[in-house]
């Protein structure tokens, strides 16, 4: 089938993009502004808190003389928390 490549995955994505564009235009915000709901911001803050706690666990384990296996397990938890934290939406 010839024609243009789809720009949006579906109607819901198209609608969100429209809402974002109109909010940006009304608010005079920069074009690259990301708009998150209060719930999305709270969720992101929770994920960042989990990342900080996981990092502190590694530091505590180091101070306590943890072995290589325990440190590896803790660092895997840090990596998983960082992966979750880097997403803007849950």
PDB file of N, CA, C and O in Angstrom, chain B, residues numbered from 101:
ATOM      1  N   UNK B 101       0.837  -1.172   0.000  1.00  0.00           N
ATOM      2  CA  UNK B 101       0.000   0.000   0.000  1.00  0.00           C
ATOM      3  C   UNK B 101       0.891   1.248   0.000  1.00  0.00           C
ATOM      4  O   UNK B 101       1.769   1.381   0.853  1.00  0.00           O
ATOM      5  N   UNK B 102       0.679   2.124  -0.913  1.00  0.00           N
ATOM      6  CA  UNK B 102       1.454   3.354  -1.018  1.00  0.00           C
ATOM      7  C   UNK B 102       0.804   4.437  -0.171  1.00  0.00           C
ATOM      8  O   UNK B 102      -0.376   4.359   0.171  1.00  0.00           O
ATOM      9  N   UNK B 103       1.592   5.441   0.158  1.00  0.00           N
ATOM     10  CA  UNK B 103       1.060   6.550   0.933  1.00  0.00           C
ATOM     11  C   UNK B 103       2.017   6.960   2.035  1.00  0.00           C
ATOM     12  O   UNK B 103       3.141   6.468   2.140  1.00  0.00           O
ATOM     13  N   UNK B 104       1.534   7.867   2.840  1.00  0.00           N
ATOM     14  CA  UNK B 104       2.362   8.369   3.930  1.00  0.00           C
ATOM     15  C   UNK B 104       2.498   7.350   5.044  1.00  0.00           C
ATOM     16  O   UNK B 104       1.607   6.538   5.293  1.00  0.00           O
ATOM     17  N   UNK B 105       3.642   7.421   5.703  1.00  0.00           N
ATOM     18  CA  UNK B 105       3.873   6.597   6.873  1.00  0.00           C
ATOM     19  C   UNK B 105       3.034   7.150   8.029  1.00  0.00           C
ATOM     20  O   UNK B 105       2.902   8.366   8.172  1.00  0.00           O
ATOM     21  N   UNK B 106       2.465   6.258   8.857  1.00  0.00           N
ATOM     22  CA  UNK B 106       1.648   6.699   9.983  1.00  0.00           C
ATOM     23  C   UNK B 106       2.487   7.507  10.961  1.00  0.00           C
ATOM     24  O   UNK B 106       3.614   7.133  11.284  1.00  0.00           O
ATOM     25  N   UNK B 107       1.933   8.611  11.428  1.00  0.00           N
ATOM     26  CA  UNK B 107       2.643   9.456  12.380  1.00  0.00           C
ATOM     27  C   UNK B 107       2.332   9.056  13.817  1.00  0.00           C
ATOM     28  O   UNK B 107       3.185   9.184  14.695  1.00  0.00           O
ATOM     29  N   UNK B 108       1.129   8.579  14.058  1.00  0.00           N
ATOM     30  CA  UNK B 108       0.704   8.202  15.405  1.00  0.00           C
ATOM     31  C   UNK B 108       0.310   6.735  15.422  1.00  0.00           C
ATOM     32  O   UNK B 108      -0.163   6.184  14.428  1.00  0.00           O
ATOM     33  N   UNK B 109       0.521   6.109  16.594  1.00  0.00           N
ATOM     34  CA  UNK B 109       0.208   4.682  16.700  1.00  0.00           C
ATOM     35  C   UNK B 109      -1.290   4.444  16.740  1.00  0.00           C
ATOM     36  O   UNK B 109      -1.747   3.347  16.421  1.00  0.00           O
ATOM     37  N   UNK B 110      -2.051   5.433  17.118  1.00  0.00           N
ATOM     38  CA  UNK B 110      -3.501   5.277  17.177  1.00  0.00           C
ATOM     39  C   UNK B 110      -4.174   6.599  17.488  1.00  0.00           C
ATOM     40  O   UNK B 110      -3.516   7.626  17.652  1.00  0.00           O
ATOM     41  N   UNK B 111      -5.491   6.559  17.565  1.00  0.00           N
ATOM     42  CA  UNK B 111      -6.274   7.768  17.800  1.00  0.00           C
ATOM     43  C   UNK B 111      -5.957   8.396  19.161  1.00  0.00           C
ATOM     44  O   UNK B 111      -5.916   9.621  19.284  1.00  0.00           O
ATOM     45  N   UNK B 112      -5.736   7.566  20.174  1.00  0.00           N
ATOM     46  CA  UNK B 112      -5.432   8.106  21.510  1.00  0.00           C
ATOM     47  C   UNK B 112      -4.118   8.895  21.499  1.00  0.00           C
ATOM     48  O   UNK B 112      -4.032   9.967  22.099  1.00  0.00           O
ATOM     49  N   UNK B 113      -3.103   8.370  20.822  1.00  0.00           N
ATOM     50  CA  UNK B 113      -1.821   9.075  20.731  1.00  0.00           C
ATOM     51  C   UNK B 113      -1.977  10.377  19.940  1.00  0.00           C
ATOM     52  O   UNK B 113      -1.387  11.402  20.281  1.00  0.00           O
ATOM     53  N   UNK B 114      -2.765  10.315  18.902  1.00  0.00           N
ATOM     54  CA  UNK B 114      -3.010  11.510  18.092  1.00  0.00           C
ATOM     55  C   UNK B 114      -3.696  12.586  18.935  1.00  0.00           C
ATOM     56  O   UNK B 114      -3.344  13.763  18.860  1.00  0.00           O
ATOM     57  N   UNK B 115      -4.684  12.168  19.742  1.00  0.00           N
ATOM     58  CA  UNK B 115      -5.404  13.105  20.596  1.00  0.00           C
ATOM     59  C   UNK B 115      -4.477  13.715  21.647  1.00  0.00           C
ATOM     60  O   UNK B 115      -4.535  14.921  21.888  1.00  0.00           O
ATOM     61  N   UNK B 116      -3.624  12.903  22.276  1.00  0.00           N
ATOM     62  CA  UNK B 116      -2.679  13.430  23.274  1.00  0.00           C
ATOM     63  C   UNK B 116      -1.730  14.445  22.644  1.00  0.00           C
ATOM     64  O   UNK B 116      -1.415  15.464  23.259  1.00  0.00           O
ATOM     65  N   UNK B 117      -1.278  14.177  21.433  1.00  0.00           N
ATOM     66  CA  UNK B 117      -0.374  15.107  20.749  1.00  0.00           C
ATOM     67  C   UNK B 117      -1.086  16.430  20.469  1.00  0.00           C
ATOM     68  O   UNK B 117      -0.506  17.504  20.629  1.00  0.00           O
ATOM     69  N   UNK B 118      -2.343  16.340  20.052  1.00  0.00           N
ATOM     70  CA  UNK B 118      -3.130  17.557  19.799  1.00  0.00           C
ATOM     71  C   UNK B 118      -3.292  18.356  21.091  1.00  0.00           C
ATOM     72  O   UNK B 118      -3.104  19.573  21.103  1.00  0.00           O
ATOM     73  N   UNK B 119      -3.645  17.659  22.185  1.00  0.00           N
ATOM     74  CA  UNK B 119      -3.832  18.345  23.462  1.00  0.00           C
ATOM     75  C   UNK B 119      -2.536  19.010  23.926  1.00  0.00           C
ATOM     76  O   UNK B 119      -2.557  20.121  24.455  1.00  0.00           O
ATOM     77  N   UNK B 120      -1.422  18.332  23.726  1.00  0.00           N
ATOM     78  CA  UNK B 120      -0.130  18.900  24.109  1.00  0.00           C
ATOM     79  C   UNK B 120       0.167  20.146  23.294  1.00  0.00           C
ATOM     80  O   UNK B 120       0.588  21.166  23.841  1.00  0.00           O
ATOM     81  N   UNK B 121      -0.053  20.064  21.973  1.00  0.00           N
ATOM     82  CA  UNK B 121       0.230  21.222  21.114  1.00  0.00           C
ATOM     83  C   UNK B 121      -0.625  22.417  21.505  1.00  0.00           C
ATOM     84  O   UNK B 121      -0.121  23.537  21.585  1.00  0.00           O
ATOM     85  N   UNK B 122      -1.909  22.196  21.748  1.00  0.00           N
ATOM     86  CA  UNK B 122      -2.782  23.320  22.091  1.00  0.00           C
ATOM     87  C   UNK B 122      -2.439  23.884  23.468  1.00  0.00           C
ATOM     88  O   UNK B 122      -2.514  25.096  23.667  1.00  0.00           O
ATOM     89  N   UNK B 123      -2.061  23.026  24.427  1.00  0.00           N
ATOM     90  CA  UNK B 123      -1.666  23.518  25.753  1.00  0.00           C
ATOM     91  C   UNK B 123      -0.406  24.360  25.658  1.00  0.00           C
ATOM     92  O   UNK B 123      -0.284  25.387  26.325  1.00  0.00           O
ATOM     93  N   UNK B 124       0.532  23.922  24.828  1.00  0.00           N
ATOM     94  CA  UNK B 124       1.783  24.657  24.647  1.00  0.00           C
ATOM     95  C   UNK B 124       1.495  26.014  24.015  1.00  0.00           C
ATOM     96  O   UNK B 124       2.058  27.026  24.433  1.00  0.00           O
ATOM     97  N   UNK B 125       0.625  26.041  23.017  1.00  0.00           N
ATOM     98  CA  UNK B 125       0.300  27.299  22.336  1.00  0.00           C
ATOM     99  C   UNK B 125      -0.411  28.269  23.285  1.00  0.00           C
ATOM    100  O   UNK B 125      -0.103  29.461  23.300  1.00  0.00           O
ATOM    101  N   UNK B 126      -1.365  27.759  24.078  1.00  0.00           N
ATOM    102  CA  UNK B 126      -2.112  28.617  25.014  1.00  0.00           C
ATOM    103  C   UNK B 126      -1.219  29.144  26.127  1.00  0.00           C
ATOM    104  O   UNK B 126      -1.349  30.296  26.539  1.00  0.00           O
ATOM    105  N   UNK B 127      -0.315  28.303  26.613  1.00  0.00           N
ATOM    106  CA  UNK B 127       0.501  28.692  27.759  1.00  0.00           C
ATOM    107  C   UNK B 127       1.772  29.423  27.403  1.00  0.00           C
ATOM    108  O   UNK B 127       2.477  29.897  28.293  1.00  0.00           O
ATOM    109  N   UNK B 128       2.081  29.527  26.134  1.00  0.00           N
ATOM    110  CA  UNK B 128       3.310  30.176  25.728  1.00  0.00           C
ATOM    111  C   UNK B 128       4.543  29.399  26.166  1.00  0.00           C
ATOM    112  O   UNK B 128       5.605  29.982  26.381  1.00  0.00           O
ATOM    113  N   UNK B 129       4.403  28.093  26.295  1.00  0.00           N
ATOM    114  CA  UNK B 129       5.514  27.247  26.726  1.00  0.00           C
ATOM    115  C   UNK B 129       6.411  26.904  25.542  1.00  0.00           C
ATOM    116  O   UNK B 129       5.967  26.943  24.394  1.00  0.00           O
ATOM    117  N   UNK B 130       7.665  26.570  25.815  1.00  0.00           N
ATOM    118  CA  UNK B 130       8.556  26.151  24.732  1.00  0.00           C
ATOM    119  C   UNK B 130       8.006  24.912  24.022  1.00  0.00           C
ATOM    120  O   UNK B 130       7.297  24.108  24.627  1.00  0.00           O
ATOM    121  N   UNK B 131       8.328  24.765  22.768  1.00  0.00           N
ATOM    122  CA  UNK B 131       7.805  23.676  21.941  1.00  0.00           C
ATOM    123  C   UNK B 131       8.188  22.293  22.477  1.00  0.00           C
ATOM    124  O   UNK B 131       7.442  21.331  22.293  1.00  0.00           O
ATOM    125  N   UNK B 132       9.335  22.188  23.133  1.00  0.00           N
ATOM    126  CA  UNK B 132       9.784  20.882  23.620  1.00  0.00           C
ATOM    127  C   UNK B 132       9.323  20.583  25.052  1.00  0.00           C
ATOM    128  O   UNK B 132       9.871  19.699  25.710  1.00  0.00           O
ATOM    129  N   UNK B 133       8.324  21.315  25.528  1.00  0.00           N
ATOM    130  CA  UNK B 133       7.803  21.120  26.877  1.00  0.00           C
ATOM    131  C   UNK B 133       7.149  19.747  27.006  1.00  0.00           C
ATOM    132  O   UNK B 133       6.438  19.292  26.110  1.00  0.00           O
ATOM    133  N   UNK B 134       7.405  19.101  28.139  1.00  0.00           N
ATOM    134  CA  UNK B 134       6.762  17.831  28.463  1.00  0.00           C
ATOM    135  C   UNK B 134       5.771  18.109  29.581  1.00  0.00           C
ATOM    136  O   UNK B 134       6.136  18.676  30.611  1.00  0.00           O
ATOM    137  N   UNK B 135       4.522  17.713  29.383  1.00  0.00           N
ATOM    138  CA  UNK B 135       3.476  17.949  30.370  1.00  0.00           C
ATOM    139  C   UNK B 135       3.143  16.625  31.048  1.00  0.00           C
ATOM    140  O   UNK B 135       2.788  15.649  30.388  1.00  0.00           O
ATOM    141  N   UNK B 136       3.261  16.605  32.378  1.00  0.00           N
ATOM    142  CA  UNK B 136       2.936  15.413  33.160  1.00  0.00           C
ATOM    143  C   UNK B 136       1.818  15.751  34.134  1.00  0.00           C
ATOM    144  O   UNK B 136       1.737  16.873  34.634  1.00  0.00           O
ATOM    145  N   UNK B 137       0.966  14.783  34.397  1.00  0.00           N
ATOM    146  CA  UNK B 137      -0.082  14.979  35.398  1.00  0.00           C
ATOM    147  C   UNK B 137       0.546  14.916  36.785  1.00  0.00           C
ATOM    148  O   UNK B 137       1.689  14.487  36.939  1.00  0.00           O
ATOM    149  N   UNK B 138      -0.197  15.338  37.775  1.00  0.00           N
ATOM    150  CA  UNK B 138       0.284  15.260  39.148  1.00  0.00           C
ATOM    151  C   UNK B 138       0.593  13.830  39.556  1.00  0.00           C
ATOM    152  O   UNK B 138       1.577  13.576  40.251  1.00  0.00           O
ATOM    153  N   UNK B 139      -0.243  12.898  39.126  1.00  0.00           N
ATOM    154  CA  UNK B 139      -0.015  11.480  39.445  1.00  0.00           C
ATOM    155  C   UNK B 139       1.261  10.971  38.785  1.00  0.00           C
ATOM    156  O   UNK B 139       2.005  10.194  39.383  1.00  0.00           O
ATOM    157  N   UNK B 140       1.514  11.408  37.554  1.00  0.00           N
ATOM    158  CA  UNK B 140       2.734  10.986  36.860  1.00  0.00           C
ATOM    159  C   UNK B 140       3.981  11.542  37.545  1.00  0.00           C
ATOM    160  O   UNK B 140       4.992  10.849  37.652  1.00  0.00           O
ATOM    161  N   UNK B 141       3.913  12.781  38.007  1.00  0.00           N
ATOM    162  CA  UNK B 141       5.039  13.379  38.718  1.00  0.00           C
ATOM    163  C   UNK B 141       5.280  12.631  40.028  1.00  0.00           C
ATOM    164  O   UNK B 141       6.424  12.340  40.375  1.00  0.00           O
ATOM    165  N   UNK B 142       4.205  12.319  40.757  1.00  0.00           N
ATOM    166  CA  UNK B 142       4.344  11.575  42.021  1.00  0.00           C
ATOM    167  C   UNK B 142       4.950  10.200  41.768  1.00  0.00           C
ATOM    168  O   UNK B 142       5.798   9.741  42.533  1.00  0.00           O
ATOM    169  N   UNK B 143       4.519   9.550  40.704  1.00  0.00           N
ATOM    170  CA  UNK B 143       5.056   8.230  40.369  1.00  0.00           C
ATOM    171  C   UNK B 143       6.542   8.324  40.035  1.00  0.00           C
ATOM    172  O   UNK B 143       7.331   7.481  40.461  1.00  0.00           O
ATOM    173  N   UNK B 144       6.920   9.339  39.278  1.00  0.00           N
ATOM    174  CA  UNK B 144       8.332   9.541  38.940  1.00  0.00           C
ATOM    175  C   UNK B 144       9.150   9.820  40.202  1.00  0.00           C
ATOM    176  O   UNK B 144      10.258   9.304  40.347  1.00  0.00           O
ATOM    177  N   UNK B 145       8.614  10.630  41.111  1.00  0.00           N
ATOM    178  CA  UNK B 145       9.315  10.902  42.362  1.00  0.00           C
ATOM    179  C   UNK B 145       9.501   9.618  43.174  1.00  0.00           C
ATOM    180  O   UNK B 145      10.552   9.416  43.783  1.00  0.00           O
ATOM    181  N   UNK B 146       8.493   8.760  43.184  1.00  0.00           N
ATOM    182  CA  UNK B 146       8.611   7.473  43.892  1.00  0.00           C
ATOM    183  C   UNK B 146       9.724   6.623  43.296  1.00  0.00           C
ATOM    184  O   UNK B 146      10.499   6.011  44.031  1.00  0.00           O
ATOM    185  N   UNK B 147       9.809   6.580  41.967  1.00  0.00           N
ATOM    186  CA  UNK B 147      10.849   5.784  41.315  1.00  0.00           C
ATOM    187  C   UNK B 147      12.236   6.354  41.590  1.00  0.00           C
ATOM    188  O   UNK B 147      13.192   5.598  41.764  1.00  0.00           O
ATOM    189  N   UNK B 148      12.356   7.682  41.633  1.00  0.00           N
ATOM    190  CA  UNK B 148      13.642   8.304  41.963  1.00  0.00           C
ATOM    191  C   UNK B 148      14.032   8.023  43.410  1.00  0.00           C
ATOM    192  O   UNK B 148      15.209   7.824  43.708  1.00  0.00           O
ATOM    193  N   UNK B 149      13.052   8.006  44.310  1.00  0.00           N
ATOM    194  CA  UNK B 149      13.314   7.670  45.707  1.00  0.00           C
ATOM    195  C   UNK B 149      13.819   6.230  45.811  1.00  0.00           C
ATOM    196  O   UNK B 149      14.755   5.957  46.561  1.00  0.00           O
ATOM    197  N   UNK B 150      13.211   5.315  45.071  1.00  0.00           N
ATOM    198  CA  UNK B 150      13.659   3.924  45.067  1.00  0.00           C
ATOM    199  C   UNK B 150      15.096   3.820  44.564  1.00  0.00           C
ATOM    200  O   UNK B 150      15.888   3.035  45.084  1.00  0.00           O
ATOM    201  N   UNK B 151      15.422   4.611  43.557  1.00  0.00           N
ATOM    202  CA  UNK B 151      16.791   4.616  43.025  1.00  0.00           C
ATOM    203  C   UNK B 151      17.780   5.101  44.081  1.00  0.00           C
ATOM    204  O   UNK B 151      18.846   4.511  44.260  1.00  0.00           O
ATOM    205  N   UNK B 152      17.425   6.173  44.776  1.00  0.00           N
ATOM    206  CA  UNK B 152      18.305   6.695  45.824  1.00  0.00           C
ATOM    207  C   UNK B 152      18.491   5.671  46.938  1.00  0.00           C
ATOM    208  O   UNK B 152      19.607   5.464  47.415  1.00  0.00           O
ATOM    209  N   UNK B 153      17.407   5.036  47.350  1.00  0.00           N
ATOM    210  CA  UNK B 153      17.504   4.026  48.420  1.00  0.00           C
ATOM    211  C   UNK B 153      18.378   2.856  47.992  1.00  0.00           C
ATOM    212  O   UNK B 153      19.182   2.360  48.780  1.00  0.00           O
ATOM    213  N   UNK B 154      18.225   2.412  46.750  1.00  0.00           N
ATOM    214  CA  UNK B 154      19.044   1.301  46.254  1.00  0.00           C
ATOM    215  C   UNK B 154      20.516   1.689  46.239  1.00  0.00           C
ATOM    216  O   UNK B 154      21.378   0.867  46.549  1.00  0.00           O
ATOM    217  N   UNK B 155      20.805   2.927  45.884  1.00  0.00           N
ATOM    218  CA  UNK B 155      22.187   3.409  45.868  1.00  0.00           C
ATOM    219  C   UNK B 155      22.751   3.479  47.291  1.00  0.00           C
ATOM    220  O   UNK B 155      23.899   3.103  47.530  1.00  0.00           O
ATOM    221  N   UNK B 156      21.945   3.956  48.217  1.00  0.00           N
ATOM    222  CA  UNK B 156      22.379   4.012  49.612  1.00  0.00           C
ATOM    223  C   UNK B 156      22.644   2.610  50.165  1.00  0.00           C
ATOM    224  O   UNK B 156      23.553   2.424  50.974  1.00  0.00           O
ATOM    225  N   UNK B 157      21.849   1.621  49.729  1.00  0.00           N
ATOM    226  CA  UNK B 157      22.079   0.235  50.153  1.00  0.00           C
ATOM    227  C   UNK B 157      23.463  -0.248  49.714  1.00  0.00           C
ATOM    228  O   UNK B 157      24.148  -0.947  50.460  1.00  0.00           O
ATOM    229  N   UNK B 158      23.866   0.129  48.504  1.00  0.00           N
ATOM    230  CA  UNK B 158      25.193  -0.260  48.014  1.00  0.00           C
ATOM    231  C   UNK B 158      26.279   0.395  48.866  1.00  0.00           C
ATOM    232  O   UNK B 158      27.251  -0.257  49.248  1.00  0.00           O
ATOM    233  N   UNK B 159      26.112   1.669  49.158  1.00  0.00           N
ATOM    234  CA  UNK B 159      27.101   2.371  49.984  1.00  0.00           C
ATOM    235  C   UNK B 159      27.216   1.750  51.371  1.00  0.00           C
ATOM    236  O   UNK B 159      28.319   1.585  51.893  1.00  0.00           O
ATOM    237  N   UNK B 160      26.086   1.407  51.962  1.00  0.00           N
ATOM    238  CA  UNK B 160      26.100   0.765  53.279  1.00  0.00           C
ATOM    239  C   UNK B 160      26.794  -0.593  53.211  1.00  0.00           C
ATOM    240  O   UNK B 160      27.588  -0.939  54.085  1.00  0.00           O
ATOM    241  N   UNK B 161      26.486  -1.354  52.167  1.00  0.00           N
ATOM    242  CA  UNK B 161      27.111  -2.670  51.998  1.00  0.00           C
ATOM    243  C   UNK B 161      28.625  -2.538  51.843  1.00  0.00           C
ATOM    244  O   UNK B 161      29.382  -3.341  52.388  1.00  0.00           O
ATOM    245  N   UNK B 162      29.060  -1.526  51.102  1.00  0.00           N
ATOM    246  CA  UNK B 162      30.505  -1.298  50.961  1.00  0.00           C
ATOM    247  C   UNK B 162      31.148  -0.996  52.308  1.00  0.00           C
ATOM    248  O   UNK B 162      32.204  -1.537  52.636  1.00  0.00           O
ATOM    249  N   UNK B 163      30.503  -0.126  53.088  1.00  0.00           N
ATOM    250  CA  UNK B 163      31.030   0.224  54.412  1.00  0.00           C
ATOM    251  C   UNK B 163      31.078  -0.997  55.334  1.00  0.00           C
ATOM    252  O   UNK B 163      31.944  -1.095  56.203  1.00  0.00           O
ATOM    253  N   UNK B 164      30.141  -1.923  55.135  1.00  0.00           N
ATOM    254  CA  UNK B 164      30.066  -3.123  55.975  1.00  0.00           C
ATOM    255  C   UNK B 164      30.940  -4.266  55.460  1.00  0.00           C
ATOM    256  O   UNK B 164      30.945  -5.349  56.045  1.00  0.00           O
ATOM    257  N   UNK B 165      31.673  -4.039  54.377  1.00  0.00           N
ATOM    258  CA  UNK B 165      32.565  -5.060  53.839  1.00  0.00           C
ATOM    259  C   UNK B 165      31.856  -6.192  53.103  1.00  0.00           C
ATOM    260  O   UNK B 165      32.277  -7.346  53.183  1.00  0.00           O
ATOM    261  N   UNK B 166      30.793  -5.871  52.396  1.00  0.00           N
ATOM    262  CA  UNK B 166      30.029  -6.888  51.671  1.00  0.00           C
ATOM    263  C   UNK B 166      30.903  -7.587  50.633  1.00  0.00           C
ATOM    264  O   UNK B 166      31.843  -7.004  50.093  1.00  0.00           O
ATOM    265  N   UNK B 167      30.571  -8.847  50.368  1.00  0.00           N
ATOM    266  CA  UNK B 167      31.342  -9.587  49.370  1.00  0.00           C
ATOM    267  C   UNK B 167      30.857  -9.232  47.959  1.00  0.00           C
ATOM    268  O   UNK B 167      29.846  -8.554  47.775  1.00  0.00           O
ATOM    269  N   UNK B 168      31.596  -9.703  47.003  1.00  0.00           N
ATOM    270  CA  UNK B 168      31.333  -9.382  45.590  1.00  0.00           C
ATOM    271  C   UNK B 168      29.923  -9.800  45.140  1.00  0.00           C
ATOM    272  O   UNK B 168      29.265  -9.068  44.400  1.00  0.00           O
ATOM    273  N   UNK B 169      29.470 -10.956  45.582  1.00  0.00           N
ATOM    274  CA  UNK B 169      28.142 -11.443  45.193  1.00  0.00           C
ATOM    275  C   UNK B 169      27.027 -10.552  45.704  1.00  0.00           C
ATOM    276  O   UNK B 169      26.078 -10.250  44.980  1.00  0.00           O
ATOM    277  N   UNK B 170      27.148 -10.131  46.962  1.00  0.00           N
ATOM    278  CA  UNK B 170      26.127  -9.252  47.533  1.00  0.00           C
ATOM    279  C   UNK B 170      26.130  -7.901  46.826  1.00  0.00           C
ATOM    280  O   UNK B 170      25.072  -7.347  46.529  1.00  0.00           O
ATOM    281  N   UNK B 171      27.330  -7.373  46.556  1.00  0.00           N
ATOM    282  CA  UNK B 171      27.411  -6.092  45.847  1.00  0.00           C
ATOM    283  C   UNK B 171      26.811  -6.195  44.454  1.00  0.00           C
ATOM    284  O   UNK B 171      26.130  -5.277  43.996  1.00  0.00           O
ATOM    285  N   UNK B 172      27.062  -7.310  43.783  1.00  0.00           N
ATOM    286  CA  UNK B 172      26.497  -7.491  42.445  1.00  0.00           C
ATOM    287  C   UNK B 172      24.971  -7.485  42.500  1.00  0.00           C
ATOM    288  O   UNK B 172      24.318  -6.844  41.676  1.00  0.00           O
ATOM    289  N   UNK B 173      24.410  -8.195  43.464  1.00  0.00           N
ATOM    290  CA  UNK B 173      22.954  -8.230  43.618  1.00  0.00           C
ATOM    291  C   UNK B 173      22.402  -6.830  43.868  1.00  0.00           C
ATOM    292  O   UNK B 173      21.407  -6.430  43.263  1.00  0.00           O
ATOM    293  N   UNK B 174      23.053  -6.092  44.761  1.00  0.00           N
ATOM    294  CA  UNK B 174      22.607  -4.732  45.056  1.00  0.00           C
ATOM    295  C   UNK B 174      22.723  -3.818  43.838  1.00  0.00           C
ATOM    296  O   UNK B 174      21.844  -2.994  43.587  1.00  0.00           O
ATOM    297  N   UNK B 175      23.803  -3.969  43.093  1.00  0.00           N
ATOM    298  CA  UNK B 175      23.976  -3.130  41.897  1.00  0.00           C
ATOM    299  C   UNK B 175      22.977  -3.491  40.802  1.00  0.00           C
ATOM    300  O   UNK B 175      22.570  -2.626  40.026  1.00  0.00           O
ATOM    301  N   UNK B 176      22.585  -4.738  40.734  1.00  0.00           N
ATOM    302  CA  UNK B 176      21.519  -5.113  39.792  1.00  0.00           C
ATOM    303  C   UNK B 176      20.211  -4.421  40.175  1.00  0.00           C
ATOM    304  O   UNK B 176      19.439  -4.016  39.306  1.00  0.00           O
ATOM    305  N   UNK B 177      19.967  -4.289  41.481  1.00  0.00           N
ATOM    306  CA  UNK B 177      18.778  -3.568  41.938  1.00  0.00           C
ATOM    307  C   UNK B 177      18.869  -2.085  41.596  1.00  0.00           C
ATOM    308  O   UNK B 177      17.870  -1.465  41.231  1.00  0.00           O
ATOM    309  N   UNK B 178      20.071  -1.516  41.716  1.00  0.00           N
ATOM    310  CA  UNK B 178      20.265  -0.111  41.328  1.00  0.00           C
ATOM    311  C   UNK B 178      19.983   0.059  39.839  1.00  0.00           C
ATOM    312  O   UNK B 178      19.295   0.997  39.436  1.00  0.00           O
ATOM    313  N   UNK B 179      20.511  -0.843  39.027  1.00  0.00           N
ATOM    314  CA  UNK B 179      20.296  -0.760  37.578  1.00  0.00           C
ATOM    315  C   UNK B 179      18.816  -0.881  37.239  1.00  0.00           C
ATOM    316  O   UNK B 179      18.323  -0.162  36.370  1.00  0.00           O
ATOM    317  N   UNK B 180      18.105  -1.775  37.907  1.00  0.00           N
ATOM    318  CA  UNK B 180      16.668  -1.930  37.649  1.00  0.00           C
ATOM    319  C   UNK B 180      15.907  -0.675  38.062  1.00  0.00           C
ATOM    320  O   UNK B 180      15.002  -0.235  37.353  1.00  0.00           O
ATOM    321  N   UNK B 181      16.273  -0.097  39.211  1.00  0.00           N
ATOM    322  CA  UNK B 181      15.614   1.129  39.666  1.00  0.00           C
ATOM    323  C   UNK B 181      15.901   2.292  38.712  1.00  0.00           C
ATOM    324  O   UNK B 181      15.025   3.117  38.455  1.00  0.00           O
ATOM    325  N   UNK B 182      17.128   2.356  38.190  1.00  0.00           N
ATOM    326  CA  UNK B 182      17.484   3.422  37.245  1.00  0.00           C
ATOM    327  C   UNK B 182      16.705   3.268  35.945  1.00  0.00           C
ATOM    328  O   UNK B 182      16.265   4.259  35.362  1.00  0.00           O
ATOM    329  N   UNK B 183      16.534   2.039  35.493  1.00  0.00           N
ATOM    330  CA  UNK B 183      15.761   1.790  34.272  1.00  0.00           C
ATOM    331  C   UNK B 183      14.330   2.269  34.448  1.00  0.00           C
ATOM    332  O   UNK B 183      13.763   2.894  33.552  1.00  0.00           O
ATOM    333  N   UNK B 184      13.745   1.974  35.608  1.00  0.00           N
ATOM    334  CA  UNK B 184      12.377   2.426  35.882  1.00  0.00           C
ATOM    335  C   UNK B 184      12.317   3.953  36.000  1.00  0.00           C
ATOM    336  O   UNK B 184      11.372   4.580  35.521  1.00  0.00           O
ATOM    337  N   UNK B 185      13.317   4.538  36.630  1.00  0.00           N
ATOM    338  CA  UNK B 185      13.308   5.979  36.864  1.00  0.00           C
ATOM    339  C   UNK B 185      13.454   6.797  35.581  1.00  0.00           C
ATOM    340  O   UNK B 185      12.964   7.923  35.501  1.00  0.00           O
ATOM    341  N   UNK B 186      14.122   6.236  34.588  1.00  0.00           N
ATOM    342  CA  UNK B 186      14.357   7.027  33.378  1.00  0.00           C
ATOM    343  C   UNK B 186      13.117   7.160  32.496  1.00  0.00           C
ATOM    344  O   UNK B 186      13.112   7.950  31.552  1.00  0.00           O
ATOM    345  N   UNK B 187      12.087   6.408  32.789  1.00  0.00           N
ATOM    346  CA  UNK B 187      10.838   6.569  32.046  1.00  0.00           C
ATOM    347  C   UNK B 187      10.057   7.731  32.662  1.00  0.00           C
ATOM    348  O   UNK B 187       9.934   7.805  33.885  1.00  0.00           O
ATOM    349  N   UNK B 188       9.535   8.627  31.848  1.00  0.00           N
ATOM    350  CA  UNK B 188       8.775   9.753  32.380  1.00  0.00           C
ATOM    351  C   UNK B 188       7.391   9.324  32.840  1.00  0.00           C
ATOM    352  O   UNK B 188       6.860   9.846  33.820  1.00  0.00           O
ATOM    353  N   UNK B 189       6.827   8.392  32.140  1.00  0.00           N
ATOM    354  CA  UNK B 189       5.484   7.917  32.507  1.00  0.00           C
ATOM    355  C   UNK B 189       5.590   6.483  32.985  1.00  0.00           C
ATOM    356  O   UNK B 189       6.431   5.715  32.516  1.00  0.00           O
ATOM    357  N   UNK B 190       4.723   6.132  33.926  1.00  0.00           N
ATOM    358  CA  UNK B 190       4.780   4.782  34.500  1.00  0.00           C
ATOM    359  C   UNK B 190       4.270   3.714  33.565  1.00  0.00           C
ATOM    360  O   UNK B 190       4.261   2.535  33.920  1.00  0.00           O
TER     361      UNK B 190
END
